[in-house]
Structures are given as structure tokens and as C-alpha cells.
Amino acid sequence: MDNQSLQQRRLAASPRGVGVMCSFYADRALNAELWDVEGKRYIDFAAGIAVLNTGHRHPRIVEAISAQLERFTHTAYQIVPYESYIGLAERINAATPGSHAKKTAFFTTGAEAVENAVKIARAATGRPGVIAFNGGFHGRTLLTLALTGKVAPYKIGFGPFPGDVHHLPFPSDLHGVTQEQAVHALQQLFKADIEATRVAAIIIEPVQGEGGFNPVPPAFFRALREICDQYDILLIADEVQTGFARTGKLFASEHFDVLPDLITFAKSLAGGMPLSGVCGRAEIMDAPAPGGLGGTYAGNPLSVAAAHAVLDIIADEDLTGRSQRLGDRLRQRLEGLRASVPQISDVRGLGGMIAVEFGTHEQPDADFAKAVQARALERGLLLLTCGAYGNVIRFLFPLTIEDAVFDEALEILEAALRG
């Protein structure tokens, strides 16, 4: 079995709409390292698109899944419930920001979590409208595509999308959008497109993921909270990519003095197993009638077992602190390269959720980003691009990465940036 033959089989067997970045195929992985079927080693700074904050095959996650396999693999929680789901909901309720009464429901994917958050918000408010942001990414289903603020490649050919979804500019000094302009756009939206009393929720990523790792300005987040309170609109924090220690906090919302009404999460919750959820104020979460929430695989017991292990690992290994330390080291290295790599226009992020942008808003340099990605991959380092123009490289290394492997990756990165 080799990469070339597998590539031919993939092209013949699966559709082109499932875009695949790499032309090699995984054989095994451990922590931050991955080996292909031909034995070549890679350092994984993609981590399954932010899914592996605890690394590939952490022994405690493997042990937890194996133990659950000996008991049962599936009952459908809505048919025959189990304690581990309840216990995980209790842990999430306690861990999310705020001391108010909360409840949590589990699903399978991040898009599913976002869709259910919208359902919950509409049930709780009796309103249809939802406001999202340019550059935001919330999923690939029809409703979440309507929320996603990026056309190519996600929306092309898939419309029409569900109605009563509106978009605002996301504030960014680098991209020429001030906080005042973003607030003004919201006020204009209420005048021109939908009255505030028909809006169920505003959904925002505390740090935009696919949009380019853009942290929301704290003052703007506070302004959103005030506007939501003024008009009884719910504020949804989409933490699918930012959650579980990636930003130096368990949830990115903890960086702000703003309490969301609902939080969506997925990705690194279960260390590679499919699991997502929505946590929110108890009275809001109870708005849908029995049967209105759920899913056949929602809260799968193997995934729930993995999630319990993930929360233990984050606490016991201080992955929030390690995220901040590794992020600081990466940021310092990138800042030190500005003088010799003039294409770098910005280095930003929270904790270990760091990105580097190339070119300016007027002239984004996606070609340079792709070249750096290709040179790094050739040297054995997996990197992902993002941003509205594809001119941003985001770093999603496992927070459990060994220091020596992290140092090796930084050397490869610097060589790739220098060309």
C-alpha cells in the first residue's frame, strides 16, 4: 500500500466536493506526530482542524474508550439514558462561565450544536431572526451555511438558504472595520432589514476560526451584550474551535467580562471522538418541548467517556497554562521574524490560538501563505491556512506536544517562512 495508489483509489471512489489537503495517507499517530503509509513522519500542527488539543491517542483517552467498549457502545440516550452523559453535563455546566443555573445537551458535530442553539433560541424567544458576522464559520449544513459569512468554497451552488439570517461586518483594525462601524451596521440592520424585536439571537465566535483567528474586541463584545439585553436578544458564543484550553482558558469566553446566554462547543471536547454540545441558561435550555432536541448518536457513550478523560487531562496536565506558554513562544518567534519576512503583516490570537497574516487588506498575499504551507509540508510540518483571502496561517498544535517536537516544528516553520 502506497500513497500514489491510495490517491488514485480516492479520486475514483469519493467526490471532489470533499476537498482533501494532503496527497499522503495516515497510517498511525501519537501525540503531535503522524506517520503516513510509506513511513514518512510529520509534525501535526493541524490536529484534525482543532480537534486534538490532547494529542493523538492520549493513553488516558484510549483507556477510557476501551473501558466503555467493555460495557456498551450505544443505546440512544433518548431511549435508555446513562450516568456518564449526566455527569458530563454537570461538569460542563460547572466549567462554563457564570454561576447561574445551566443545562447542557449533547450532539455529534459542531454544525449540529449550532443548529440546535438556534432552535433553542427561537423556542425561548418566539422570534425567527438570527444575526451572524462576515468571516464567521458555523458549519456546512444548510442552516449553518446561512450563518457562515464566507461564500467560497462553502456556499457555492447550495442555495437558497434558510431566511431571516443576517450578517454584520466583524470589527478588525487590520481590515479597516472599527468597532463603531460594526455597531452602527447593527443599528442600521434594525432600521433597514429586521426589527430588533424579531431577532432571536446574535451568534459570534469569540475568536473567529476559519475567518482568520480574529479575536473579538472586548469593547465590541460588551456592546453586543448591552444591545442583546436592551432588546431581549440571546447572545450565542460559538466555541466549537476555541473551546477546551486552546486559547489559554477552558473557554475563550472567559477572556471577556461578558456572559453568553448559550455556548456551543465540539472539536477538542472528546479527543477525536464525535461529540458536541450546547450549554446555556437553564430556563432557555428548557424552552424546547420534550423530543425537540436530540439525535440518534447524540451523546454517544464512547465519545462521552473520551470527553471525561479530556477534561481530566486538561486539569491534571494544566493544558490551559501550557497553551498560553506555547502560544507565547510561537508569537515571540513570529514577531522576531518580521524584519526578515516583510510579508508578515500581523501576528495575533489568544493563548495557543495563534495566526500569522501575510500582505495587507488591500493586497492580501495568499500565494505566500500557500508557499509557506507547501515548504513546511515538504519538510514534515502540517499547517492550515484560513482567512477571507486565504492569506493567514493558523496554528493548531496539540497542547500536549513535547518541547523537543515543538522546537523542531518552530525551526521548520522559520525555514519555510524564510523560503
Order of alpha helices (4+ residues) and beta strands (2+ residues): alpha-beta-beta-beta-alpha-alpha-alpha-beta-alpha-beta-alpha-beta-alpha-beta-alpha-beta-beta-beta-alpha-alpha-alpha-beta-beta-alpha-beta-beta-beta-alpha
